[in-house]
Amino acid sequence: MDFGFSKEEERLRQEVREFCKKEVTPQLIEEDEREAGFGPYVWDFFRKLGARGWLTPDWPEEYGGLGSPYMDKFIIMDEVTRAVGGWRILLTVGASMVGPAILEYGNEEQRRRLLPPIARGEVEYTLGYTESQAGSDLASLELRAAGPAGEVFAEERDDYYLMNGRKIFNTAAHYAQFHWLGARTDWENPKKHQGISVFVVDLRSPGITICPMRTMSDLMTNEVIYEDVKVPKENLIGQKNRGFYQIMTALDYERVTPSGGLYHLFEEMLTYVKETEFNGKPLARDPIVRHRLAQLAIEISSARLLDWRVAWMINSGTVPNYQSAMSKAYSAELIQRIYNTWVDMMGLFGQLQPSSKWAPVNGRIERQHRRSVIESIYRGTNEIMRVIIAARGLGLPRE
Ligand SMILES: Cc1cc2nc3c(=O)[nH]c(=O)nc-3n(C[C@H](O)[C@H](O)[C@H](O)COP(=O)(O)OP(=O)(O)OC[C@H]3O[C@@H](n4cnc5c(N)ncnc54)[C@H](O)[C@@H]3O)c2cc1C
């Protein structure tokens, strides 16, 4: 069995590595890790990736891509996350999740209007799925989009949908320009998942209020409130009332997890144990530390294989399904194990926050350790990943 990359792919990897050496600065990494979202360094980096066609190399040229195979995109994401360490940069909502869904379900006008700005790195999207009563059970979402006259709302609305309701945990809403919004367009149908449609909404539309929600890790997410928001009908993506299936497709892409970021973390960890002494002895000589690092090395290699399988499937034209659920669940828990190990190795110092002068690695690990909790919650919880694997992967009866 040969898991190797072709010569062209290796050349591309090298080119991206060289690019990152030049463009990934400490300021960029700092900004990527901050809770506030994209700032000037990340936007600038994004546009540089966009100018090379590297945000969306697999898209057709007429929509801003390079017409390359998906594997090129995977290699670029892998190298960029390896260089940056990658939280937000990994989760480019427009280029990696929404764009593929627009390519698949949008009409020609929508593709030409919405895709090139994503490809150039000029705009970002935020995912508008979750509501207080609809998280894992996404089919219960209620945000209403009243379409043809005569339904819930009285005012005339020939060319727009009138939106009312609220979304929670919409992570990039405070710096993104567009909402990828799941809204209920049929509330009579008892099959809840058949009454949802997907819209692209300009977040500056009148009637939208964005309220910050702070999490235990300082990461900022948001509540987004819709009060009589008019959304042009041409922003309905795909077929009305078929949005649930489109969201499921976008989620399958969202769960692609390039393991480059894991290598970044692991390499930093190896440097830390080589450079840090405990009781007069380098940590790297401690048998327990060595054992735990060796275990993590095995697990990172396994994560890489799961991750390559998903990339290979997309590259061969198949939408991954339980395979991306496996990759997502495994890497989410692995990231948590990496940070747990790291904090354990730091002993009591591991609890010190960035404001303390005694905090090792500038307190970054303490913060990222808290942040790693969300890995098994967002992009679908790890329990839901196991529900998907059991039903679709193992063919077990649905609950
Ligand atoms: C920091 C953060 C950022 C987020 N960003 C976004 C975003 O940008 N956009 C967005 O739309 N959403 C976002 N989310 C929301 C996230 O996707 C949901 O929190 C997640 O899907 C879980 O939904 P819930 O919180 O309603 O929990 P619930 O669905 O109420 O689940 C509660 C618990 O029950 C378990 N559970 C539920 N159903 C089952 C089942 N059938 N079988 C087994 N166990 C089950 C869950 O695994 C979980 O442990 C974010 C969440 C967080 C914390």
The ligand as an ORCA input file, in Angstrom:
! r2SCAN-3c Opt
* xyz 0 1
  C     -17.524     27.657     21.362
  C     -18.626     27.170     20.480
  C     -18.699     27.614     19.177
  C     -19.760     27.234     18.348
  N     -19.848     27.757     17.083
  C     -20.995     27.547     16.370
  C     -21.218     28.256     15.140
  O     -20.368     29.007     14.660
  N     -22.405     28.079     14.509
  C     -23.394     27.253     14.999
  O     -24.452     27.166     14.391
  N     -23.191     26.560     16.152
  C     -22.028     26.692     16.845
  N     -21.837     26.039     18.039
  C     -22.906     25.204     18.556
  C     -22.578     23.736     18.586
  O     -22.598     23.189     17.290
  C     -23.595     23.089     19.523
  O     -23.297     23.538     20.842
  C     -23.554     21.604     19.443
  O     -24.065     21.159     18.220
  C     -24.374     20.956     20.596
  O     -25.632     21.488     20.673
  P     -26.198     22.000     22.084
  O     -25.198     22.934     22.683
  O     -27.585     22.493     21.878
  O     -26.217     20.717     23.004
  P     -27.324     19.574     22.974
  O     -27.661     19.204     21.591
  O     -28.448     19.998     23.865
  O     -26.534     18.361     23.620
  C     -26.271     18.270     25.033
  C     -25.516     16.973     25.282
  O     -26.342     15.846     24.905
  C     -25.665     15.028     23.945
  N     -26.618     14.509     22.964
  C     -27.570     15.223     22.283
  N     -28.247     14.421     21.457
  C     -27.708     13.165     21.572
  C     -27.952     11.901     20.958
  N     -28.899     11.754     20.037
  N     -27.181     10.857     21.335
  C     -26.201     10.985     22.257
  N     -25.916     12.160     22.886
  C     -26.651     13.245     22.542
  C     -24.668     15.957     23.273
  O     -23.584     15.240     22.719
  C     -24.244     16.857     24.429
  O     -23.253     16.217     25.199
  C     -20.755     26.362     18.856
  C     -20.668     25.871     20.174
  C     -19.620     26.271     20.987
  C     -19.569     25.752     22.394
*
